[in-house]
Amino acid sequence: MTKRKKMSSNDRISTMGRRLYQLREIEGLTIEELSEQLDVSPRMIYNYETGSNALSIEVIVKMYERKVFKDRTLEELIDIFIIQIYK
C-alpha cells in the first residue's frame, strides 16, 4: 500500500505550478507563447505557475492535444500534474 503524502491543497497547487514552469522552460516557451497555445491569458499562466490557480484536467488535455510539450503523452502529463502530486 502506498502512503499518501501529507500535503495541503495549496502545496499541491504550488507543486503543479512549479512543474508547469519547469516544462515550459525545458520547451523554451515564454509565458506569452504558452498562453497563446492554450488560449488563455498570460496572467492565467502566471497564476498557474505561482500556485494561485490549479490546472484543470481540461487544460492538461489541451496541452496534449496541441502538442505543447511535444514528447509527452496524455498519460505522462496526467502523471506529472496530478498522480505524482496526489499520491
C-alpha positions as a printed NumPy array, in Angstrom:
array([[  0.   ,   0.   ,   0.   ],
       [  1.363,   3.389,  -0.971],
       [  1.428,   6.009,   1.723],
       [ -0.07 ,   9.354,   0.695],
       [  1.971,  12.481,   1.067],
       [  0.646,  14.882,   3.641],
       [  0.298,  17.983,   1.535],
       [ -2.222,  20.749,   1.785],
       [ -4.153,  21.692,  -1.327],
       [ -2.068,  24.893,  -1.548],
       [  1.135,  22.826,  -1.575],
       [ -0.281,  20.621,  -4.319],
       [ -1.295,  23.597,  -6.45 ],
       [  2.137,  25.17 ,  -5.952],
       [  3.829,  21.912,  -6.962],
       [  1.642,  21.752, -10.053],
       [  2.705,  25.305, -10.926],
       [  6.395,  24.568, -10.448],
       [  6.114,  21.596, -12.761],
       [  4.406,  23.7  , -15.424],
       [  7.169,  26.287, -15.121],
       [  9.855,  23.597, -15.456],
       [  8.251,  22.05 , -18.542],
       [  7.764,  25.473, -20.105],
       [ 11.42 ,  26.324, -19.526],
       [ 12.616,  22.978, -20.906],
       [ 10.5  ,  23.574, -24.015],
       [ 11.899,  27.121, -24.313],
       [  8.484,  28.774, -24.248],
       [  7.661,  32.185, -22.869],
       [  4.538,  32.738, -20.785],
       [  3.033,  34.56 , -23.765],
       [  3.775,  31.701, -26.179],
       [  2.278,  29.133, -23.827],
       [ -0.791,  31.279, -23.234],
       [ -1.358,  31.572, -26.993],
       [ -1.088,  27.809, -27.456],
       [ -3.588,  27.146, -24.661],
       [ -5.952,  30.044, -25.473],
       [ -5.65 ,  31.559, -22.009],
       [ -4.256,  34.89 , -20.888],
       [ -0.596,  35.275, -19.921],
       [ -1.898,  36.224, -16.471],
       [ -3.566,  32.813, -16.157],
       [ -0.272,  31.052, -16.976],
       [  1.427,  33.221, -14.351],
       [ -1.311,  32.276, -11.863],
       [ -0.828,  28.574, -12.618],
       [  2.934,  28.823, -12.201],
       [  2.775,  30.758,  -8.944],
       [  0.18 ,  28.423,  -7.426],
       [ -2.644,  30.949,  -7.421],
       [ -4.748,  28.702,  -9.676],
       [ -4.756,  24.94 , -10.216],
       [ -4.5  ,  23.43 , -13.668],
       [ -7.75 ,  21.807, -14.713],
       [ -7.902,  18.473, -16.47 ],
       [ -9.225,  20.368, -19.498],
       [ -6.053,  22.458, -19.679],
       [ -3.888,  19.357, -19.317],
       [ -5.79 ,  17.668, -22.156],
       [ -5.404,  20.818, -24.26 ],
       [ -1.625,  20.699, -23.653],
       [ -1.631,  17.182, -25.039],
       [ -3.95 ,  17.834, -27.996],
       [ -1.992,  20.89 , -29.084],
       [  1.365,  19.146, -28.547],
       [  2.615,  21.947, -26.298],
       [  5.121,  19.599, -24.686],
       [  5.858,  17.625, -27.837],
       [  7.287,  14.422, -26.407],
       [  4.725,  13.994, -23.618],
       [  1.774,  11.624, -23.823],
       [ -1.512,  12.431, -22.139],
       [ -0.727,   9.772, -19.552],
       [  2.637,  11.401, -18.79 ],
       [  1.054,  14.838, -18.387],
       [ -1.621,  13.488, -16.057],
       [  1.086,  11.662, -14.102],
       [  3.211,  14.823, -13.825],
       [  0.41 ,  17.233, -12.906],
       [ -1.952,  15.025, -10.915],
       [ -0.919,  11.478,  -9.975],
       [  2.58 ,  12.231,  -8.638],
       [  1.246,  15.149,  -6.606],
       [ -1.786,  13.394,  -5.139],
       [ -0.149,  10.029,  -4.345]])
